[in-house]
Amino acid sequence: MASRGPLPFVILAVTGEDIRRCSGCASCESIVAPGMDLTLGELLQAAAHDDVRALTSQTLWASEPILSPPPRCLEEIDVPRVIRALREEAARQGLSRDAG
């Protein structure tokens, strides 16, 4: 299924979160869970730059254990909300780990 537009705008429309505010500050770089292929920061930056890796990365699905309590974001981005929106978009585009 075709994209609804650039990821930053899809995320903004669905969540009200402007992922482009992610400054790449590295405050979430050390937060890891088994199965992650990108750091949480790399995932957020991929989404901010409309990189398909934000929808295909294993981190999108492996990050559940690190989302509660939510990681502290210096830009006050609601990271769990963004992750949920990315998962929904990946599923909508047939890119989720359960697709196919």
C-alpha positions as CSV (number, residue, x, y, z in Angstrom):
1,M,0.0,0.0,0.0
2,A,1.3,3.5,-0.8
3,S,2.6,5.9,1.7
4,R,0.3,8.6,3.0
5,G,3.2,11.1,2.8
6,P,6.5,11.7,4.6
7,L,6.7,10.0,7.9
8,P,7.2,13.2,10.0
9,F,3.9,14.4,8.7
10,V,2.1,11.1,9.2
11,I,3.3,11.0,12.8
12,L,2.3,14.6,13.3
13,A,-1.2,14.0,11.9
14,V,-1.7,10.8,14.0
15,T,-0.1,11.9,17.3
16,G,0.4,15.6,17.3
17,E,4.1,14.9,17.9
18,D,6.6,16.7,15.7
19,I,9.3,14.1,15.3
20,R,11.4,16.6,13.5
21,R,12.1,18.1,16.9
22,C,14.3,15.1,17.7
23,S,17.7,16.7,17.9
24,G,19.7,13.5,17.9
25,C,21.0,14.5,21.4
26,A,21.8,10.8,22.2
27,S,19.9,10.8,25.5
28,C,18.1,7.6,24.4
29,E,21.1,6.0,22.7
30,S,21.9,3.8,25.7
31,I,18.4,2.4,26.0
32,V,18.5,-1.0,24.5
33,A,16.4,-4.2,24.4
34,P,17.1,-7.6,22.9
35,G,16.5,-7.8,19.2
36,M,17.0,-4.1,18.4
37,D,19.0,-3.5,15.2
38,L,18.9,0.3,15.6
39,T,19.2,2.4,18.7
40,L,16.1,4.1,19.8
41,G,17.7,7.4,18.8
42,E,18.5,6.0,15.3
43,L,14.9,4.9,14.9
44,L,13.6,8.3,15.8
45,Q,16.0,10.0,13.5
46,A,15.1,7.7,10.7
47,A,11.4,8.6,11.2
48,A,12.3,12.3,11.3
49,H,14.2,12.0,8.0
50,D,11.4,9.9,6.3
51,D,13.7,6.9,6.2
52,V,11.9,3.6,5.5
53,R,14.1,1.9,8.2
54,A,11.8,3.5,10.7
55,L,9.1,1.2,9.5
56,T,11.2,-1.9,8.8
57,S,13.6,-1.9,11.7
58,Q,13.4,-4.7,14.3
59,T,13.7,-2.0,16.9
60,L,10.2,-0.9,16.1
61,W,8.9,-4.2,17.5
62,A,11.7,-5.1,20.0
63,S,11.4,-1.8,21.9
64,E,8.3,-2.7,24.0
65,P,10.3,-3.5,27.2
66,I,12.0,-0.1,27.2
67,L,8.8,2.0,26.7
68,S,7.5,1.6,30.3
69,P,8.3,3.9,31.9
70,P,8.8,6.0,28.8
71,P,12.3,7.1,28.0
72,R,13.0,10.7,28.9
73,C,13.3,12.8,25.8
74,L,15.0,16.2,26.1
75,E,12.7,17.5,23.4
76,E,9.6,16.2,25.3
77,I,8.6,13.9,22.4
78,D,6.2,11.2,23.6
79,V,8.3,8.3,22.4
80,P,5.8,5.5,23.1
81,R,3.2,7.4,21.2
82,V,5.5,7.8,18.2
83,I,6.4,4.1,18.3
84,R,2.7,3.1,18.3
85,A,2.2,5.4,15.2
86,L,5.1,3.9,13.4
87,R,3.9,0.4,14.1
88,E,0.4,1.3,12.8
89,E,1.9,2.9,9.7
90,A,4.2,-0.2,9.1
91,A,1.2,-2.4,9.4
92,R,-0.9,-0.2,7.1
93,Q,1.9,-0.4,4.5
94,G,2.3,-4.2,4.9
95,L,5.7,-3.8,6.5
96,S,5.0,-5.1,10.0
97,R,6.8,-8.1,11.2
98,D,3.5,-10.0,11.0
99,A,2.8,-8.9,7.4
100,G,3.1,-11.3,4.5
